[in-house]
Amino acid sequence: MTALCIGQHALANRLFVAPMAGVTDRPFRQLCKRLGAGYAVSEMVTSRKDLWNSLKTSRRANHEGEPGPIAVQIAGTDAAMMAEAALYNVQRGAQIIDINMGCPAKKVCNKWAGSALMQNEALAESIAAAVVQACQPYGVPVTLKMRTGWSAQQKNAVALARRFEAAGVQMLTIHGRTREQGYKGAAEYATMTAVKQAVAIPVVANGDITSPEKALAVLTATGADAVMVGRAAQGQPWIFREIAHYLATGEYLPPPLVAEVGELLQEHLQDHYSLYGADSGVRSARKHIAWYVRALPGGDALRRLINTLDSTQAQTQAVRSYFDQLGQQMLRLPSPASTTPTLTNDIDDSHHMQALEESARPLLEEVAA
Ligand SMILES: Cc1cc2nc3c(=O)[nH]c(=O)nc-3n(C[C@H](O)[C@H](O)[C@H](O)COP(=O)(O)O)c2cc1C
């Protein structure tokens, strides 16, 4: 199969990490790429200029040592501001700019950013056109992520896709839910199939892809050029190599060795602390640790313990002891069938919506303020 390209950038494969505010920071993106993801978009950067120097924004814009292409997502409601935000990120190393029209969070929607923009096709198109125009002189391609529509009655992804393609957008990602759905119900893929048939630019399928079989099924059903995995990669960044192996051979990789996962998590933690600093890092690392062990024996007890520890040493030591003990009980993680949630009921909507709101809150406040 020929490589998928975004503009001049040939991607390593067709397995993408979904942008998740508060989750897909550089350490996590790098880990996913090491473990088989071909492409990762970084978290949203606000289009508000006065916030560009904030610590959160500058951490998000830190791409040190990250394998390219460096793609930065921007969100906002004003075409001129979005164009400026795109330029700002290009000047700081972004090689691809991704426009977020997929975020359902209320704060963004109230201000007509995120997926709310899908309700106003002309405005959405003018934003895309302005960003494309700003990036063109630098040879930076623009991509866009959206949902299937605003509501079940207004599933306008196909109409929008045509407008975005005409505006010069070079790749579209579709999350198979409407804005109204939030994270409720199951993602649907028929709209992605329709979008794929309506445009010539690459289309990426996203939503509820939690296993190698699901990735293959979605690729086959939609004809999409790539799949994007979000929540299922939390705490299991090796899902990308599992999908890659299955797509290439039709066979499953054995689950990872407990010792390997223990080591990966240690490396992840060290990288995390160096980006956020010890004080903040020890707290923001807790959710990652909880995800790694959520389906493992004794995982709940570790999560509770971790929530009481405030130093990086105590945190890494607790994680090390946990994996040492687990390694005495089993060589490999339990098989994915018992640890990977199934498609229809895997995503507890209220839980994930809350996770999204919580982890994205600081940024959403920046965007919506
Ligand atoms: C905690 C969290 C944060 C997210 N942040 C963003 C974001 O910043 N930009 C965006 O386009 N989508 C964001 N999303 C949506 C995901 O990129 C993805 O579209 C969605 O989770 C569906 O894919 P999945 O079923 O594989 O998780 C976020 C999702 C979650 C759970």
The ligand as an SDF file (V2000), in Angstrom:
LIG
                    3D

 31 33  0  0  0  0  0  0  0  0999 V2000
  -10.3830   13.5220   27.3380 C   0  0  0  0  0  0  0  0  0  0  0  0
  -10.6580   13.8270   25.8880 C   0  0  0  0  0  0  0  0  0  0  0  0
  -10.1790   15.0000   25.3290 C   0  0  0  0  0  0  0  0  0  0  0  0
  -10.4300   15.3080   23.9770 C   0  0  0  0  0  0  0  0  0  0  0  0
   -9.8930   16.4360   23.4340 N   0  0  0  0  0  0  0  0  0  0  0  0
  -10.0480   16.6880   22.1000 C   0  0  0  0  0  0  0  0  0  0  0  0
   -9.3960   17.7900   21.4890 C   0  0  0  0  0  0  0  0  0  0  0  0
   -8.6730   18.5640   22.1170 O   0  0  0  0  0  0  0  0  0  0  0  0
   -9.5950   17.9650   20.1550 N   0  0  0  0  0  0  0  0  0  0  0  0
  -10.3950   17.1370   19.4110 C   0  0  0  0  0  0  0  0  0  0  0  0
  -10.5230   17.3390   18.1940 O   0  0  0  0  0  0  0  0  0  0  0  0
  -11.0050   16.0770   19.9600 N   0  0  0  0  0  0  0  0  0  0  0  0
  -10.8450   15.8280   21.2820 C   0  0  0  0  0  0  0  0  0  0  0  0
  -11.4200   14.7160   21.8380 N   0  0  0  0  0  0  0  0  0  0  0  0
  -12.1720   13.7880   20.9650 C   0  0  0  0  0  0  0  0  0  0  0  0
  -11.2720   12.6690   20.4440 C   0  0  0  0  0  0  0  0  0  0  0  0
  -10.2540   13.1780   19.5940 O   0  0  0  0  0  0  0  0  0  0  0  0
  -12.0620   11.6160   19.6470 C   0  0  0  0  0  0  0  0  0  0  0  0
  -12.6860   12.2420   18.5550 O   0  0  0  0  0  0  0  0  0  0  0  0
  -13.1450   10.9490   20.4870 C   0  0  0  0  0  0  0  0  0  0  0  0
  -12.6530   10.5890   21.7740 O   0  0  0  0  0  0  0  0  0  0  0  0
  -13.6910    9.6940   19.7800 C   0  0  0  0  0  0  0  0  0  0  0  0
  -12.6660    8.7530   19.5400 O   0  0  0  0  0  0  0  0  0  0  0  0
  -12.4780    7.4450   20.4970 P   0  0  0  0  0  0  0  0  0  0  0  0
  -13.8040    6.7400   20.5450 O   0  0  0  0  0  0  0  0  0  0  0  0
  -11.4070    6.6420   19.8210 O   0  0  0  0  0  0  0  0  0  0  0  0
  -12.0870    7.9550   21.8480 O   0  0  0  0  0  0  0  0  0  0  0  0
  -11.2000   14.4130   23.1790 C   0  0  0  0  0  0  0  0  0  0  0  0
  -11.6920   13.2300   23.7520 C   0  0  0  0  0  0  0  0  0  0  0  0
  -11.4420   12.9300   25.0870 C   0  0  0  0  0  0  0  0  0  0  0  0
  -11.9770   11.6480   25.6620 C   0  0  0  0  0  0  0  0  0  0  0  0
  1  2  1  0
  2  3  1  0
  2 30  2  0
  3  4  2  0
  4  5  1  0
  4 28  1  0
  5  6  2  0
  6  7  1  0
  6 13  1  0
  7  8  2  0
  7  9  1  0
  9 10  1  0
 10 11  2  0
 10 12  1  0
 12 13  2  0
 13 14  1  0
 14 15  1  0
 14 28  1  0
 15 16  1  0
 16 17  1  0
 16 18  1  0
 18 19  1  0
 18 20  1  0
 20 21  1  0
 20 22  1  0
 22 23  1  0
 23 24  1  0
 24 25  2  0
 24 26  1  0
 24 27  1  0
 28 29  2  0
 29 30  1  0
 30 31  1  0
M  END
$$$$
